[in-house]
Amino acid sequence: MLRLHLTPADMVRVRVVVLGPLAECQMSLGALQERGADAPLGGWRAASLRRLSPDARTLARGVATPRGHLDLYTLLGPVGDVAEGVDRLLTRGAGLREELSSHPPKFAKLFPAWVLEGFDGHRDASRRLADALTSAYESTVAPYWSRIQSLLSTEQSAAGQLLTRHGVHGLLESLRPWARWDPPFLEIAYTSWSGRDTYHLSGDGIVLAPSFFCRRPQVYRPAGGGEMLIVHPVVREPLAAAQVLRQAGEGPGRALAALLGRTRAAVLEIVQEGATTGEIAGRLGVAPATASEHTGALRAAGLLTSHREGQRVRHSLTPLGLGLLQGAG
């Protein structure tokens, strides 16, 4: 848990921004590497991995990991266009080096030489780095960007209205469940790699940045001081994520597969009227153990429930699972 002590000056310097497609791409690269059996966005992950270039895969392992991200946000600021963001990033190599120096030494080792040379302005390496960043964006975010942008803009507008009607206290109260406002402390579900758990701000303010692919809050502060940037998840409902990840031209029924993966989406459809593990395995053409793994993941996500009938286990949809299935159908 990270505690931010806000001064009165910080309270009047709270704003909400949309960081743009390149920042969303970086967050998506972190989400892309979550591989647990119950990890969400399975269909999106599989499709994105097929599209990624080898260099983009290499870049993903350094720029974004499941445990942390390189701070490109405070280097770039909000950027509305990917090409502009890539160009701006490649002209700020010194800032990147400073950012790397603030991390443990082993973090810099995640980057191959061509990435570091690209940030340092070497022509061929810079071109390769630009291509890798562009491939990463086109593979993970571009097919869905119009809907992501609309969602983030709506969130920004709603935050502005909340700020106008209920003030900063109302806005900070709305950040639950990932943050708790206990004046003068904003407590965030975030663990800094440095181990620091409390920051006393000094009047520079905070910036709230909603993100679609952000899986957990991320907190950044420029080394020389300035606004504290808090990137936070914007999607709370599975159906909202499913609808966003539906590619242009796809029927809404494909949205569920984009969220869960085709097999688990099929499991939800099978258990609409109730089904045993053996029945699911038979209809999917998989081993009972595989069917049990899928039902376990869906049960952990709150989408189905299971109960034993003699030697068999029967599964049925929860209200959440039914709503997701009907909404995406």
CORRA-V279967 format. One record per residue. N is the residue number from 0. BURIAL is # if it has 16 or more other C-alpha atoms within 10 Angstrom, else .. Layout:
n=(N/N)
burial=(BURIAL/BURIAL)
This chain:
n=(0/1/2/3/4/5/6/7/8/9/10/11/12/13/14/15/16/17/18/19/20/21/22/23/24/25/26/27/28/29/30/31/32/33/34/35/36/37/38/39/40/41/42/43/44/45/46/47/48/49/50/51/52/53/54/55/56/57/58/59/60/61/62/63/64/65/66/67/68/69/70/71/72/73/74/75/76/77/78/79/80/81/82/83/84/85/86/87/88/89/90/91/92/93/94/95/96/97/98/99/100/101/102/103/104/105/106/107/108/109/110/111/112/113/114/115/116/117/118/119/120/121/122/123/124/125/126/127/128/129/130/131/132/133/134/135/136/137/138/139/140/141/142/143/144/145/146/147/148/149/150/151/152/153/154/155/156/157/158/159/160/161/162/163/164/165/166/167/168/169/170/171/172/173/174/175/176/177/178/179/180/181/182/183/184/185/186/187/188/189/190/191/192/193/194/195/196/197/198/199/200/201/202/203/204/205/206/207/208/209/210/211/212/213/214/215/216/217/218/219/220/221/222/223/224/225/226/227/228/229/230/231/232/233/234/235/236/237/238/239/240/241/242/243/244/245/246/247/248/249/250/251/252/253/254/255/256/257/258/259/260/261/262/263/264/265/266/267/268/269/270/271/272/273/274/275/276/277/278/279/280/281/282/283/284/285/286/287/288/289/290/291/292/293/294/295/296/297/298/299/300/301/302/303/304/305/306/307/308/309/310/311/312/313/314/315/316/317/318/319/320/321/322/323/324/325/326/327/328)
burial=(./#/#/#/#/#/#/././#/#/././#/#/#/#/#/#/#/#/#/#/#/#/#/#/#/#/#/#/#/#/#/./././#/./#/#/#/#/#/#/././#/#/././#/#/./#/#/#/#/#/#/#/#/#/#/#/#/./#/#/#/#/#/#/#/./#/#/#/#/././#/././#/#/././#/#/././#/./#/#/././#/#/./././././././#/./#/#/././#/#/#/#/#/#/#/#/./././#/#/./#/#/#/#/#/#/#/#/#/#/#/#/#/#/#/#/#/#/./#/#/#/./#/#/././#/#/././#/#/./#/#/././././#/././#/#/././#/./././#/#/#/./././#/#/#/#/./#/#/./././././././././#/./#/#/#/#/#/#/#/#/#/#/#/#/#/#/#/#/#/#/././././././#/#/#/#/#/#/#/#/#/././#/#/#/#/#/#/#/#/#/#/././././#/#/#/#/#/#/#/#/#/#/././#/#/#/#/#/#/#/#/#/./#/#/#/#/#/#/#/#/././#/./././#/././#/#/./#/#/#/#/#/#/./././#/#/#/#/./././././././#/#/#/#/#/./#/#/#/./#/#/./#/#/.)
